[in-house]
Amino acid sequence: MRTRLLPLLIVLMAAVLLALGIPLAVSLAAAQQQNVVVDRIDDTARFAALAQYVDTAATVDRNPGDERLEILSHELASYYEVYGIRAGVFYRTDTPMAHAPADFFLPNTGEVRAAFEEALLSRRSHDPRQVWPWQRGRLVVASPVIRDGDVVAVVVTDSPTGEMRSRTLRGWLVIGAGLVAAMLLSVGAALRLTGWVLRPVRVLDATTHDIATGRLKSRVAAAGGPPELRRLAKSFNEMADHVEDVLEQQRAFVADASHQLRNPLSALLLRIELLALELPEDNEEIASVRAEGKRLAQVLDDLLDLALAEHAEADLTTTDIGALTAERVAAWAPAAGAKGVRLVGDCPPTTGWADPVTLSSALDAVIDNAVKFTPDGERVEVAVAAAGDSVTVVVTDNGPGLTDEELSRIGDRFWRSGRHQNVKGSGLGLSITRALLAAGGASISFGRHEPHGLVVTVTVPRYAPQPESGTGHDLPGRPYGLTER
C-alpha cells in the first residue's frame, strides 16, 4: 500500500510546489524587467529635458557653438560608454539631434521604429515584451520631447538585456533550489506520514495472518496512527476475542462430548465381550457389533485428539528436522515391511523452527497414511530439503492417488474417499495433522505423484520470526505490534 500511497502524495506535493514556483519565477522575471524599464524611462525623461531647450537651427546647421547641444551629445556619449546602452534624440523627420554611438540611426522597421512612432503621438512607448533568460532580445523605450505643446523630437534608448537576464536566471536558480529543498522536505514528511498512517495497517495485517494460520491468541497492540485505525484495531481485537471464545466453546464441547461418550461406550464394549463369551466364536453378528464399537471408540479418541490439537500451544524451538524425520522413518519401517511396503528416507541434517512433539505426531500421521494406502511391493519415499526460509518434508507414495476433486477435500474432517471406505480410519487423521502443524506456523499440502500416488509436503519455517526492522518488538521472535493473550 505504501508504494501506491507515497507516489500519489509526492505527485500532489510536486504539483503544489510547481503551482507556486512557476508564477513566482514569472513574477521575478517581470519584476527584473520592470526595474530596467523604469530606469530607462527616467533616463529618457532626463535626456528629453536636456533636448527640450536645444536650438533647432543650431542642430540643423550643425553649429558646434550651441552649449546645450554639446551637453546633450556629451551626456549621450558618456551614457553609452558607461552602460553600453544606445541612445539618441531624433526629430520627427528621423534626423538625429544627437546620438551615441555614431552609427545609431532609426531603422525603417522593428521595435525601435515602432517605439519612435508611438512617442510621436505625445506619449511614452508601451512597455516592451517580456524578455526571458534564454532569449537575446533588447529593451527599447522612447519618450517624446515636447516644446510649446508640440512633439519636436523623440528620445530613444535601446538597451541590451544580458545583465538583466543573468539576474533573472540567478533568481530562478534560487527559486529552484528552494523548490528542491521544499520537495525533499515534503518527501521526508510524506514518508513519515505514510509510515504513521500505514503502521497500524501493517500490524493489523500481520495479526490477521497470524490468526488465519492458527495463532488465535494474537492481538493488535496499542499503537499510533489515525484515530479511525486505532478504533479499527480495538474492534478487531474484540472480534478476535469473540471468535476465539466461540471456537473455544466448540472445542470444549467436542472434548467434553468425546470424554463423556467414551465411558458408556467402554462399558458397552465390555458387555459385548462378555456376551461374545456366551456365543459361538464364529458368530458374525457379534463380530460386526464388536467392529463397529471399536470403530466408534476410535472416532471418539480422534475427536478428543483433534480438540486437544486445536487447543494445544506449540513449544517452538530450533529442531533438527532431518534427524527427527529419520527417527520417524526408522520407527515406521517395521510396520511398512510387515505390509510389504518399502519405506526409504533421505534425511540430511537440516534445522528448522518447530515443536518436535507435534511435528513427530504429524509425520506419524502422514507416513501412516502413505503406508496404509500403498499396495504390497511398492515403496514410500520420505525426503527432507531446505529451500529458502523453509524446510520441507516430502512423503511420496505409489498408491492409487486422488482425483482433483478429492485433492480439494483431503484434510476435511470426517472426509474419506469413496474408493477407500474399506480401509481402517475415521477421516480425522489429516485434520489432526493440519491442526498440529498450524499451531507451530507450519503447513501441509497435497499433490499428485505421477504416474500414480500421492505427494504430501510438510513445510516448516527455517528460522524464528524476526521483528520488523527499526520498529522494535513486544515479544521475542514476534513481529512488532502483536501480542499474545
KOLTI-845763 format. One record per atom (N, C-alpha, C): residue in one letter; x, y, z. Coordinates in steps of 0.2 Angstrom, whole numbers, plus 5000, padded with zeros to 4 digits. Atoms other than C-alpha are relative to their C-alpha. Layout:
REM residues N
AXYZ...
This chain:
REM residues 485
M500449945000M500050005000M500450065000R499649945000R501450125004R500350024993T499749995007T502150104986T499550034996R500549975004R500450164980R499950075003L500249944996L500150304993L500550054999L499549955000L501850384993L500150034993P499949965007P502050424974P499450044999L500649965001L500250494975L500250075004L499949944996L500750614989L500650044997I499449975003I502450654981I499850044993V500249975006V501550694964V499650075002L500449954998L500250804973L500450065003M499649944997M501650904983M500450034995A499649975006A502650924967A499650054996A500449965004A501150994958A499950075004V500149944996V500851114973V500650055000L499449965000L502651174973L500150034993L499949975007L502651194954L499550064999A500549955001A501051294955A500250065004L499849944997L501851414967L500750024997G499349985003G503651414959G499950034994I500049975007I503151444941I499850075000P500249935000P502151604945P500550045003L499549964996L503551664957L500650014995A499449995005A504851634943A499850054995V500349955004V503751734931V500050075003S500149934997S503451874943S500750035001L499349974999L505351884947L500350034993A499849975006A505751904928A499750064998A500449945001A504352034926A500350065004A499749954995A505052124941A500750034998Q499349985003Q506852124934Q499950054994Q500149965006Q506252194918Q499750075001Q500349944999Q505152324925Q500550055003N499549954997N506552394935N500550034995V499649975005V507552414920V499650054996V500449955004V506152494910V499950065004V500149944997V505852614924V500750045000D499349965001D507752664924D500050034993R499949975007R507652684905R499550064999I500549955001I506052794907I500350065004D499649944996D507052904920D500550034995D499449985004D508552914908D499750044994T500349965006T507452964893T499750065002A500349944998A506553094903A500550055001R499549954999R508153174908R500350024994F499749985007F508853174890F499550044997A500549965003A507153244884A500050075003A500049944997A507353384897A500650044997L499449975003L509053424890L499950024993A500149995007A508453414872A499550054999Q500649965001Q506953524875Q500250074999Y499749935001Y508053684875Y500550014995V499549995005V509253644861V499750044994D500249955006D509153774847D500049954994T500150045006T508453684832T500450034994A499649975005A509353804820A500749985001A499350024999A511053764828A500149924998T499950075002T510653574826T500049994992V500150015007V510153594808V500750024996D499349975003D511753704804D500649975003R499550034997R512753594815R500550055003N499649954996N513353744825N500349975006P499750034994P514653674837P500050055006G500049954995G514453834847G499449995005D500650004995D512753784855D500249965006E499850034994E513153744873E499549945002R500550054998R511553644876R500149944996L499950065004L511853534861L500649965002E499450044998E513653494867E499949965006I500150034994I513053454884I499649934999L500450065001L511753334877L500449954996S499650055003S512953254865S500549965005H499550034995H514253234879H499649955005E500450054995E512853154891E499949944996L500250065004L512353034877L500649954999A499450045001A514152984874A500249975006S499850034994S514552954892S499549955002Y500550054999Y512952864894Y500149934996Y499850065004Y513452744880Y500649975002E499350034998E515252724886E499949965007V500050034993V514752684904V499549945000Y500550064999Y513152574902Y500049964994G500150045006G513352514884G499350004997I500750005003I511552574880I500050064995R500149965006R511252654863R499550055002A500549954998A510352824865A500050054994G500049945005G509852964853G499450045000V500549955000V508753114851V499950014992F500249995007F507853114834F499450044998Y500649965002Y506753244825Y499549964997R500550035003R505153204818R500249974993T499850025007T506053184801T500549955000D499550054999D507153054808D500750025000T499349974999T508653174808T500250005007P499850004993P509653144823P500250075003M499849944997M509853294835M500749985004A499350034997A511253194845A499949935001H500150074999H511553014846H500749975002A499450044998A512852884853A499849935000P499449995004P513652784846P499850044993A500149965006A513952874830A499649974994D500450045006D513152734819D499349985003F500650014998F511552734829F499550044997F500549975004F510152784817F499349965001L500750035000L508252754816L500049954995P500150055006P507952594806P499350014998N500749995003N506452584795N499549965003T500550054997T505652434804T500349985007G499850034994G505752344820G499750045006E500249984993E505552384839E500150085000V499749934999V506552554838V499550044996R500449965004R505452614824R499350015003A500650004997A503852564832A499950055007A500049964994A504352644849A500050084998F499949935002F504852804840F499350034997E500749975003E503152824830E499550005006E500449994995E502252794846E500150065004A499849944996A503152934855A499850064996L500249955004L502753044841L499350025001L500749994998L500953034847L499950045007S500049964993S501453134863S499949955006R500150044994R501552984874R500649955000R499550054999R502852864881R499849934996S500150065003S503052704871S499849945005H500250064996H502252544878H500649965003D499550044997D503252434889D500249944995P499850055004P504252314879P499849935002R500250074998R503852124878R500549975005Q499550034995Q504552014891Q500549964997V499450035003V506251954888V500249955005W499950054995W506651784896W500849984999P499250014999P508451724901P500249964994W499850035006W508551614885W500050044994Q500149965006Q508151754873Q500650055000R499549955000R509351884867R499750074997G500349945002G508152024865G500350075003R499849934998R508352214868R499450045002L500549954997L507352344878L500050064997V500049935003V506852494868V499450045004V500449954997V506052644877V500150074997A500049945003A505552804869A499650055003S500449944997S504952974876S500050064996P500149955004P504353124867P500450065003V499849944998V505253294868V499550064998I500649965002I503853424869I500350075002R499849935000R504153614866R499450044998D500649965001D502653734867D499449954998G500650055001G501453584867G500149964994D499950045006D502153504851D500649965001V499450055000V503253354849V500550024995V499549985005V504853414841V500549954999A499550055001A505953264844A499849945005V500150064996V505953084852V500749985003V499450034997V507253014864V499949935000V500150075001V507552834860V500649965004T499550034997T508552714871T499949924998D500050075002D509052534865D500549965005S499650034995S509652434880S500249924999P499950075000P510552264880P499749975006T500450034995T509752134891T500449945004G499650054997G511252024896G500050005007E499950004992E511452084914E499349985003M500750014997M509552084917M499849924999R500150075001R509451904910R500449965005S499650034995S510851854921S499750005007R500349994993R510051924937R499349965000T500650055000T508351834932T500249935001L499850075000L509251674929L500349985007R499850014994R510151684946R499450005005G500650004996G508451724954G499649934999W500350065001W507751574946W500449945003L499650054997L509151464952L499950005008V500250004993V508751524970V499349975001I500750035000I506951484967I500049924999G500050075001G507351314960G500349965006A499750034994A508551274975A499550005005G500550004995G507151324986G499549954999L500550055002L505951214977L500249935001V499750074999V507151064978V500049995007A500050014993A507351094996A499349985003A500750014998A505551104999A499749934998M500250075002M505250944989M500349955004L499750054996L506550854999L499649995007L500450004994L505650905015L499449974999S500650025001S504050865008S500049924999V499950085001V504650685003V500149975007G499850034993G505350665021G499350005004A500650004996A503650725028A499549954997A500450055003A502750605016A500249935002L499850064997L503750465022L499849995007R500250004993R503450505040R499249995000L500850015000L501550525036L499849934998T500250075003T501350365026T500249955006G499850054995G502350275040G499550005006W500449994995W501250345053W499349984999V500750035002V499650305044V500049934999L500050075002L500150135037L500349955006R499750054995R501050065053R499449965003P500650044997P499350015061P499849954995V500350055005V498849935045V500549944999R499550055000R500449835044R499949955006V500050044994V500249775062V499349964999L500750035001L498349735058L500149944995D499950055005D498949635043D500349945003A499650064997A500249535052A499649965005T500450044995T498949495066T499549964997T500550045004T497649445053T500349944998H499750065003H498949325045H500149955006D499950054995D499349255062D499449965002I500750044999I497549215066I499849964995A500250055006A497249145049A500549945000T499650065000T498749025052T500049965006G500150044994G498148965068G500250035007R499849974994R498849085081R499550045002L500649974998L497149135088L500150055006K500049964994K497849225103K500450064998S499749945002S498749355093S499550065000R500449945000R498149535095R500450064998V499749945002V498449705089V500250055006A499849964994A499449805102A499850074999A500249935001A499049985105A500650044997A499449965004A500050095093A499750074997G500249935002G499950265085G499649994993G500450005006G499150315069G499350045001P500749964999P497450405065P499549975004P500550034995P496050385077P499649954997E500450055004E495050285064E500349945000L499750065000L496350155063L500149975007R500050034993R496550145082R499349975002R500750034999R494650115083R500049944997L500050065004L494849985070L500449955003A499650054996A496249895080A499649985006K500450024994K495149895095K499449964998S500550055002S493649825086S500249944997F499750075002F494749695078F500249965006N499950054994N495349635095N499449985003E500750034997E493549625101E499749954996M500350065004M493049525086M500449945001A499650064999A494549415088A499949965007D500250034993D494149385107D499349964999H500650035000H492349345102H500149934996V499950065004V492949225088V500449945004E499750054996E494149135100E499649975005D500450024995D492849125113D499549944997V500550055003V491649035101V500449944998L499650065001L493048915095L500249975006E499850034994E493548885112E499449965003Q500650044997Q491748835117Q499949944995Q500150065005Q491648725101Q500549955002R499550054998R493248635106R499949975007A500150034993A492748615124A499449954999F500650045001F491048545118F500249934997V499850075003V491948415107V500449965005A499650034995A493148375120A499649975006D500450034994D491848355134D499549954997A500550065003A490648255122A500449944999S499650065001S492048145117S500249965007H499950034994H492548115135H499449975003Q500550024997Q490848095141Q499749934997L500350065004L490347965127L500549945001R499550055000R491947875130R499949955006N500250054994N491447795147N499549964999P500650055002P489747725142P500249964994L499850045005L490547665126L500549945002S499550054997S491947575136S499649945003A500550054996A490547495147A499749964995L500450045005L489547445131L500549954997L499550055003L491147365123L500149945005L499950064995L491447265139L499549955000R500550055000R489747195139R499949964994I500050035006I489847155121I500549945000E499550054999E491447055125E499849945005L500350054996L490546965139L499549964997L500550045004L489146925128L500349954995A499750045005A490346855115A500249945003L499850064996L490946735128L499449945000E500650055000E489146655128E499849984993L500250025007L489046635109L500649974997P499450045004P490046535096P500550054998E499549955002E491646615091E500050034993D500049985007D491246625073D499350044999N500649975001N489646725076N500150074997E499949945004E489546865063E499750065003E500349944997E488346975072E500450035005I499649984995I489446985087I500650044998A499449975003A490947015076A499950074997S500149945003S490147155067S499850065005V500149954995V489547245083V500650025003R499449994996R491247225091R500450054995A499649965005A492047305075A499750075000E500249945000E490847445075E500150045006G499949964994G491047485093G500750025001K499349985000K492947485091K500150064995R499949945005R492747605076R499750065003L500349954997L491647715086L500550035006A499549984994A492947715101A500650044996Q499549975003Q494247765088Q499850074998V500349945002V493147905081V500050055006L500049964994L492947975099L500750025002D499349984998D494847965103D500350054995D499749955005D495248055086D499650075002L500349944998L493948185091L500350045006L499749974994L494748215108L500750024998D499449985003D496448215099D500050074996L500149945004L495848355087L499850065004A500149954995A495148455101A500650025004L499449994997L496748445110L500550044996A499549975005A497748485095A499950074998E500249935001E496748645091E500150045006H499949964994H496948695109H500750015002A499350004998A498748655111A500550064998E499549955002E500148785112E500749974998A499450035003A501648745102A500650025004D499449994996D503348735111D500550014994L499649995006L504348805096L500850015003T499350004999T506248785096T500449984994T499650025006T507648755084T500149935000T500050075000T507548575079T500349974993D499750035005D508548465068D499449964996I500650035004I507148415055I500249944997G499750065003G508248295046G500049945005A499950054995A508648195062A499349975003L500750024998L506848195068L499649964995T500450045006T506148135051T500449935000A499750075001A507447995050A499849965006E500250044994E506947945068E499349974998R500650025001R505147935062R500049944995V499950055006V505647835046V500249945003A499850064996A506547715057A499549965004A500550024996A505147695068A499449964996W500650035004W503847655054W500349954995A499750055005A505047545044A499749935001P500250074999P504547385053P499249994998A500750015001A502647415051A499950004992A500050005008A502947455032A500249944997G499850065002G503947305030G499549945001A500550054999A502647195038A499450004995K500549995005K501447265025K500249994993G499750015006G502647235011G500250064996V499849935003V503047415008V500750025002R499349974998R504747485007R500050075002L499949934998L505047645017L500750025000V499349975001V506547745012V500050075002G500049934999G507147915018G500750034998D499449965001D508348045013D500050065004C500149954995C508548155028C500750035002P499449964998P510148265028P499950045006P500149964994P510448365044P499850074998T500349935002T509348525042T499650035006T500449984994T508748635056T499450044998G500649965001G507048725057G499750025006W500349974994W505948815069W499349965001A500650055000A504648685075A500049985007D500150044994D503948595090D500149934999P499850075002P504748425090P499549955001V500650054998V503248335098V499550004995T500549995005T501948405087T500249984993L499750025007L503048385071L500049925000S500050075000S503348205076S499349974999S500750025001S501448175078S499850014993A500249995007A501148255061A500349954995L499750045005L502448155052L499849935001D500350074999D501747995060D499449994996A500650005004A500048035053A500149994993V499950005007V500748065036V500349944997I499750075002I501847915035I499549945001D500550054999D500547805042D499550004994N500450005005N499347865029N500349984993A499750035006A500547835015A500149935000V499950074999V500947665021V499449964999K500750035000K499147625023K499749994993F500350005007F498647665005F500549974995T499550035005T500247594997T499949934999P500050075001P500047424989P500649965002D499550054999D501147274993D500550004994G499550005005G502847284983G500250074998E499849935002E502847474981E500450035006R499649974995R503847604991R499750075001V500149934997V503647765001V500650035001E499449964999E504947895000E499950065004V500149944996V505248025013V500750044999A499449965002A506448175008A500050065004V499949944996V507048325019V500450054995A499649955004A507648485010A499950075002A500149934998A507948665014A500050044993A500149965006A507348795002A499850075002G500149944998G507548975006G499950015008D500149994993D506749025023D499549945003S500450054997S505848855025S500449934999V499850075000V506148665027V499449964998T500550055002T505148535018T500149935001V500050084999V504748355022V499549984995V500450025006V504048275006V499949925001V500150075000V503248105008V499649984994T500350025007T502848014991T499949935001D500250075001D501947854989D499849984993N500250035006N501447744975N499349975000G500750034999G499647714980G499650024994P500549985005P498047744970P500050074999G500149935001G498147934972G499350025001L500649974999L496748054972L499850044994T500249965006T495748144959T500050085002D499949934998D495748334958D499450025005E500649994995E494048344967E500249985007E499850034993E494748234981E500650045003L499449964998L496348334982L499750075004S500349934997S495248494986S499749985006R500350014994R494448405000R500449965005I499650044995I495848305008I500250045006G499849964994G496148365026G499350025003D500749984997D494248405029D499849955005R500250054994R493548325045R499549954998F500550065001F492748155043F500049984993W500150025007W493048155024W500549954999R499650065003R493647995016R499849994993S500250015007S493747954998S499549945000G500550055001G492347844992G500349934998R499650065002R493647724985R500449965005H499650034994H494447695002H499649995006Q500450014994Q492947665013Q500249935004N499850074997N493647485017N500650015004V499449994996V495247555024V499950035007K500149984993K495347575043K500150075001G499949934999G495147755048G499450045002S500649964998S494047895055S499950064995G500049945004G494448035042G500250065004L499849944996L495148145056L500850005000G499250004999G497048095055G500350064997L499649945004L497548235042L499750065003S500349944997S496348365051S500450015006I499650004994I497348325067I500750034998T499449985003T498948345057T500150074999R500049935002R498548505050R499950055006A500149964994A497948575067A500750005004L499350004996L499648525075L500550044996L499549965004L500648605061L499950075000A500249935000A499648765061A500250035007A499849974993A500048785080A500750025000G499349985000G501848795076G500250044994G499949965006G501748905060G500249964994A499850045006A502048755048A499349994996S500650015005S500848695034S500149934997I500050065004I500448545024I499650014994S500350005006S499948525006S500049934997F500150065004F499448384994F500050014993G499950005007G499848344976G500049934997R500050065004R499848214963R500749974999H499350035002H501348094960H499949954994E500150045006E501448034943E500549944999P500750015004P501047904936P499449995005H500650014995H500047864952H500350015007G499849994993G500147904970G499950075003L500149944997L500148054982L500650035003V499449974997V501448184987V499750055005V500149964994V501248265004V500650045002T499449954999T502348415008T499850035007V500149964994V502548475026V500550055000T499549955001T503348645026T500150035007V499949974993V504148715042V500550064999P499549945000P504948885045P500749985002R499350014999R506848885044R500250045006Y499849964994Y507049025057Y499450035004A500549974996A506149105071A499850074997P500249945002P505049255066P500450065003Q499649954998Q506049415067Q499650075000P500349945000P505449585072P500150054994E499949955006E505249725059E500550045001S499449964999S506749825056S499950075002G500149934998G506849985065G499450015004T500649984996T505249965075T500049975007G500050034993G505749865090G499549945000H500550055000H504649725096H499849995007D500350014993D503549675111D500249935003L499850064998L503949495112L500649974996P499550035004P505549395107P499749964994G500250045005G505349325090G499350014997R500749995003R503649405086R500150074997P500049935003P503349555074P499750055005Y500249944996Y503149725082Y499250015000G500749995000G501349765087G499649945002L500450064999L500749585090L500149985007T500050024994T500349525107T499649945001E500350064999E499849365114E499650005007R500550004994R498349345126R500249945005
